[in-house]
Amino acid sequence: MQEGTPARAEPLLSEQMTEIEVVVRRIASHGLRRRDEPKMTSEVPDELWSDVLRMVAKQRITGLASAAEREEALLLTEPQRNELLDRHRSAMAMVLLLEDLLRKVSSAMVSADVPIVVLKGPAVAHAFYPHPSWRSYGDLDLLIAGADWQRACTVLAELGFRRLIPEPRPGFDERFGKGASFENDQALQVDLHRTLALGPFGLWIDADALVESTTRFQMNGMSLRRLDDTHAFIHACIHAALGRQNPLVMPLRDVLQIAWSGRVDWPVLSARIVEWRLIAPVGHAMRTSAFILSVPLPDAANEVAQMPIRAIDRRALAAYTTDRHRRGGPSLAALWAIRGIGSKVAYVRAMLFPDQPFREARGSAARRSRWMVAIRWAGQKMRKGPHAKPREDNR
């Protein structure tokens, strides 16, 4: 592959799709224009139904499946329809619990003078889908300004939430972290975000500018803030590309849903992803979403997806999307985005010698993994020389 050319989109599932995978992908693309046929209808043989239903629930697309069934794009028997309805009711029951929780958390944050920006699930469901029931979710994600981070954590503690994993050392969250996860006695989870991703791509984002790039949306009588349409699309791409090595199909659907909303300002988006060095993950997410769900991108999105990628950014993306992810790739690559020897040393020190609460929460296996990250980094430095940096190439 020549330098500067876009990385190839890797398939989410096997290239030789099973019949189950075909049905699931078609369900995930319901309501969008597919490449393969103007209108699809799918029937599911009884012997495959239990596996299809299990995957539909795991991928959080019961809402899309129910919509496809109502619009006769998914043809089900009566027993199949009833089983899908049961799964979707369970998903919507969780959503209702989380929306009620969002009301309580939002009220408490307002009282504490902590502005929040709602990310992903409820914001995308209410702002971009034909009906919120199409887009279920299993937790709440809130973006918090760095200056408000500690107060936001305190508010959640006062509401009965406990932090699942402590920060490695005091101040790590505000300097290097993506966020933190909190859970209450009902096992409902709230994730606080300072930025949108772990590792270098999260650190390259201007977090102060991000938290100001917002608009309002309505949810059950509440007026809440979310990322504006263009930055919501950027976040959808980051979540699809960097959230998991093998993403669920719901994040891929979010990318296409927002791309086809007609509300993304593509020139603004292009400028922003250049400024924040997000061309690689945004382009990867768009190409992968279009490939997996067989839905073409808008012309303007295609232009963005084909923007040239610098070699260092391609290497950073590979830290998330290849087996390097399991070997501490994002943590190692974060060093490329941390400026100054002092800050790099502070980061490595926190990773190698975290406080006792963090060590107890993560266990000895995680500690060995962190040491391997440092050993690999030191090995690279020894091979390349003390002043070597990742090569940047715009050819």
Disulfide bonds with the S-S distance in Angstrom:
none
